[in-house]
Amino acid sequence: MLHVEEQIRTVERLREFLPTEGFVNTFLKVSDRLNDVARRFIERSPFIVIATKSSKGLIDVSPKGDTMGFVEVYDDKTMIIPDRLGNHRVDGFHNLLEDPNIAVLFIVPGHGDTLRVAGKARIVRDDAISKRHAVNGREPLLALVVDVEEAFMHCSKSMIRSRLWHSDHWPERKSAPTLAEWVIATVEREQTLDDVQDDHSADEVSRLY
């Protein structure tokens, strides 16, 4: 275990380093529903990150992406997230069956601010929802219905520091490890790296919807 000088164990000690003074808007900006600003942000977001928690306490964070505005704002307290084809691990779904708490981060490409929404989620099968969210004639089998309890927008400092939207600061794509490399490193199977990569590339083409 890593040894450190001090582990922060109380809110009082935490606030000695990160005081609340001067950050009034930070604490007052939270809404218990999706207002017009949130709706407009969600309509422009093609990418979200979903956080759930298992009964054992392990957190899962899962990326979801689709065409811009794929998350439906049903009303100011309800969102609908269609489930698309994936790897069938369904870690998030398993977690939600044990603990319905969910958090969703909405990202708009090129935009510095993000939208954070939290609440309770239900896994549903509903013909009307499936038909509304069909793509190329393919209807999602399931969807998440999120009952919103908290929503607020987050400032752009993380995007600025990371230079996420500045392509001149991106690493060479081929320099970053791939999923295929991960599989070769962790799974015992009689396939070459090229074989696994070919499987993944074919999956990306044939199993989007």
C-alpha positions as CSV (number, residue, x, y, z in Angstrom):
1,M,0.0,0.0,0.0
2,L,1.2,3.5,-0.8
3,H,2.2,5.4,2.3
4,V,1.3,9.1,2.4
5,E,1.7,12.0,4.9
6,E,-2.0,12.3,5.7
7,Q,-5.3,10.8,4.6
8,I,-8.2,13.3,4.8
9,R,-10.9,11.7,6.9
10,T,-13.4,14.5,7.8
11,V,-15.3,17.2,5.9
12,E,-13.9,19.8,8.3
13,R,-10.3,18.9,7.3
14,L,-11.2,18.7,3.6
15,R,-12.7,22.2,3.8
16,E,-9.4,23.5,5.3
17,F,-7.9,22.9,1.9
18,L,-11.0,23.5,-0.3
19,P,-13.1,26.2,1.5
20,T,-16.6,27.1,0.3
21,E,-16.2,30.8,0.5
22,G,-16.4,32.6,-2.8
23,F,-18.2,29.7,-4.6
24,V,-21.8,30.6,-4.0
25,N,-23.0,29.7,-7.5
26,T,-21.3,26.3,-7.3
27,F,-23.7,25.2,-4.5
28,L,-26.8,27.0,-5.6
29,K,-26.8,25.9,-9.3
30,V,-28.2,22.4,-8.6
31,S,-31.7,21.8,-9.9
32,D,-34.0,18.8,-9.1
33,R,-35.3,18.7,-12.6
34,L,-34.3,19.3,-16.3
35,N,-34.9,22.9,-17.2
36,D,-34.8,24.4,-20.7
37,V,-31.0,24.7,-20.6
38,A,-30.5,21.1,-19.7
39,R,-32.9,20.0,-22.4
40,R,-31.0,22.0,-25.1
41,F,-27.7,20.6,-23.9
42,I,-29.0,17.0,-24.0
43,E,-30.4,17.6,-27.5
44,R,-26.9,18.3,-28.7
45,S,-25.0,15.5,-26.9
46,P,-24.0,12.4,-28.8
47,F,-21.9,11.0,-26.0
48,I,-22.6,10.2,-22.3
49,V,-20.9,8.4,-19.5
50,I,-23.0,6.4,-17.0
51,A,-22.0,5.6,-13.5
52,T,-23.6,2.8,-11.4
53,K,-22.7,0.9,-8.3
54,S,-23.0,-2.8,-7.4
55,S,-24.2,-4.1,-4.0
56,K,-20.6,-4.8,-3.2
57,G,-19.7,-1.2,-3.6
58,L,-17.8,-1.5,-6.9
59,I,-18.4,1.4,-9.3
60,D,-18.9,0.9,-13.0
61,V,-18.4,3.8,-15.5
62,S,-19.7,3.0,-19.0
63,P,-19.5,5.2,-22.1
64,K,-22.6,5.4,-24.4
65,G,-22.8,7.1,-27.8
66,D,-25.2,7.5,-30.6
67,T,-26.6,10.2,-32.9
68,M,-26.8,13.7,-31.4
69,G,-29.7,13.9,-28.9
70,F,-30.2,10.1,-28.6
71,V,-31.2,10.5,-25.0
72,E,-34.9,11.5,-24.8
73,V,-36.1,14.1,-22.3
74,Y,-39.6,12.7,-21.7
75,D,-40.4,15.4,-19.2
76,D,-38.6,17.6,-16.7
77,K,-38.1,14.7,-14.3
78,T,-37.6,11.8,-16.7
79,M,-35.0,10.8,-19.3
80,I,-35.0,7.7,-21.5
81,I,-31.7,6.1,-22.7
82,P,-32.1,3.5,-25.4
83,D,-29.9,0.4,-25.1
84,R,-27.8,-0.4,-28.2
85,L,-25.9,-3.5,-29.1
86,G,-22.8,-4.0,-26.9
87,N,-20.6,-6.7,-25.5
88,H,-23.3,-8.3,-23.3
89,R,-21.4,-7.7,-20.1
90,V,-24.3,-5.4,-19.0
91,D,-22.3,-4.4,-15.9
92,G,-24.4,-1.3,-15.5
93,F,-27.7,-3.2,-15.8
94,H,-26.6,-5.8,-13.2
95,N,-25.7,-2.9,-10.9
96,L,-29.1,-1.2,-11.4
97,L,-30.9,-4.4,-10.5
98,E,-29.1,-4.2,-7.1
99,D,-29.0,-0.4,-6.6
100,P,-31.1,2.0,-8.8
101,N,-28.8,5.0,-8.2
102,I,-27.3,6.4,-11.4
103,A,-25.3,9.3,-12.6
104,V,-25.0,10.5,-16.2
105,L,-22.4,12.9,-17.6
106,F,-23.4,14.6,-20.9
107,I,-20.7,15.8,-23.3
108,V,-21.0,17.9,-26.4
109,P,-17.9,17.7,-28.8
110,G,-16.0,20.9,-28.9
111,H,-17.9,22.3,-25.9
112,G,-16.1,23.0,-22.6
113,D,-19.0,22.7,-20.2
114,T,-20.7,19.4,-19.3
115,L,-24.0,18.4,-17.8
116,R,-24.3,16.1,-14.8
117,V,-27.6,14.4,-14.0
118,A,-28.3,11.9,-11.2
119,G,-31.3,10.0,-10.0
120,K,-32.9,6.5,-10.0
121,A,-33.0,4.3,-13.0
122,R,-35.3,1.4,-14.2
123,I,-34.6,-1.1,-17.0
124,V,-37.7,-1.3,-19.1
125,R,-39.1,-3.0,-22.2
126,D,-41.7,-0.9,-23.9
127,D,-42.9,-1.1,-27.5
128,A,-43.6,2.7,-27.8
129,I,-40.1,3.6,-26.5
130,S,-38.5,1.0,-28.8
131,K,-40.3,2.3,-31.9
132,R,-39.4,6.0,-31.1
133,H,-35.7,5.0,-30.8
134,A,-35.4,2.7,-33.8
135,V,-32.4,3.3,-36.1
136,N,-32.2,1.9,-39.6
137,G,-35.3,-0.2,-38.7
138,R,-33.6,-1.7,-35.6
139,E,-35.4,-1.2,-32.4
140,P,-33.6,-1.4,-29.0
141,L,-34.8,-4.3,-27.0
142,L,-34.5,-2.4,-23.7
143,A,-34.1,1.1,-22.4
144,L,-33.2,2.9,-19.2
145,V,-35.8,5.3,-17.7
146,V,-34.0,7.7,-15.4
147,D,-36.1,9.6,-12.7
148,V,-34.1,12.8,-12.3
149,E,-33.3,14.0,-8.8
150,E,-30.4,16.3,-9.5
151,A,-29.0,18.2,-12.4
152,F,-26.4,20.9,-12.9
153,M,-23.8,22.0,-15.4
154,H,-20.1,21.8,-14.7
155,C,-17.4,24.3,-15.7
156,S,-14.9,23.8,-18.5
157,K,-11.6,23.8,-16.5
158,S,-11.1,20.0,-17.1
159,M,-11.6,20.4,-20.9
160,I,-9.2,23.4,-20.9
161,R,-6.5,21.7,-18.9
162,S,-6.7,18.5,-20.9
163,R,-7.0,20.3,-24.3
164,L,-9.4,17.6,-25.2
165,W,-10.8,19.4,-28.2
166,H,-7.5,20.6,-29.5
167,S,-6.4,18.1,-32.1
168,D,-2.8,19.5,-32.2
169,H,-2.4,18.1,-28.7
170,W,-3.8,14.7,-29.4
171,P,-1.4,11.7,-29.2
172,E,-0.8,9.7,-32.3
173,R,-3.7,7.3,-32.5
174,K,-1.6,4.3,-33.1
175,S,0.5,5.0,-30.1
176,A,-2.3,4.2,-27.7
177,P,-3.0,0.6,-26.8
178,T,-6.1,-1.1,-28.3
179,L,-8.8,-3.3,-27.0
180,A,-7.3,-6.1,-29.0
181,E,-4.0,-5.7,-27.2
182,W,-5.8,-5.9,-23.9
183,V,-7.5,-9.1,-24.9
184,I,-4.2,-10.7,-25.9
185,A,-2.6,-9.6,-22.6
186,T,-5.4,-10.9,-20.4
187,V,-7.3,-13.7,-22.1
188,E,-5.7,-17.1,-22.9
189,R,-6.8,-17.9,-26.5
190,E,-5.3,-19.2,-29.7
191,Q,-5.6,-16.1,-31.7
192,T,-3.0,-13.6,-32.9
193,L,-3.3,-9.9,-32.3
194,D,-4.3,-9.4,-35.9
195,D,-7.1,-12.0,-35.5
196,V,-8.6,-10.3,-32.5
197,Q,-8.3,-6.9,-34.1
198,D,-10.1,-8.2,-37.2
199,D,-12.9,-9.6,-35.0
200,H,-13.3,-6.2,-33.3
201,S,-13.2,-4.3,-36.5
202,A,-15.9,-6.5,-38.0
203,D,-18.0,-6.1,-34.9
204,E,-17.8,-2.3,-35.1
205,V,-19.2,-2.5,-38.6
206,S,-21.9,-5.1,-38.2
207,R,-23.2,-4.6,-34.7
208,L,-23.9,-0.8,-34.3
209,Y,-27.7,-1.3,-34.3
